[in-house]
């Protein structure tokens, strides 16, 4: 039997580098900040508005257990949040029955061609979670396209531009063989096809065995699409949500170039370890600083609050060069 080609951890360097640095003010938003009664706020999409304001589209869970989305705006992306006085986007089950149990986990992509933000979010239907899409120019009025990927599907984001003439959507359907990341294409954002497997959950004891999903929308770099994804480990005391990183070809985003073996960020701080759901870090959005390298990653912590961690794209790529390997080779020997 040949030894697997996974990287052997160099004992001289066995301390994992801190690639994501938590903000000292974490958590930066909690239910106590909200202008109306809620249970919790977490898993927020993020974007920079034209005037430099950071906008978070937060998942807010009420005391029925149902979620809606609410916008919070800040000049510096850390504090001074102006939170909408009322829900910004409510489920509308009369017109969109797939939203009967709420809307969750938005990802925001600004699309220059449309001069609009495209939001993909989970619509929680009787049949399970599906992917819905809405467009907005200002996060005050929204054009809803309804469900674009039927249940059971979630963890979705649109790429900001067409690939070979087609819009590209990353999403995570559940299949009998596991929960893997897929990519699908559309001429008009409504009709989706050419579904391709993009990244597979590993198996066995791996941190990202059986169930993975896209975290924030992919980050476009000169080397390719940098993708942060979450892996879910089932343990006797519950699930552990952690983050991993992979790189995909810029013109052919279903082609994985590098995938890290180790997770790069996991629940450690008190607010990540303890909450409504313990041991969860769940980013749904990032913003890029003017230096073109620093990313501000906004993540839900323990399904109870929103926290911020900063990372360098250059450092993430450097880490992947040192620790990643080609997914296709790994797939053949690992599955
Ligand atoms: C996932 C999603 C997230 C949630 C996480 C942990 O399946 O539903 O919204 O944060 O579980 O509960």
Boltz pocket constraint, residues with backbone or C-beta under 6 A from the ligand:
constraints:
  - pocket:
      binder: B
      contacts: [[A, 43], [A, 104], [A, 105], [A, 241], [A, 277], [A, 280], [A, 282], [A, 300], [A, 303]]
      max_distance: 6.0
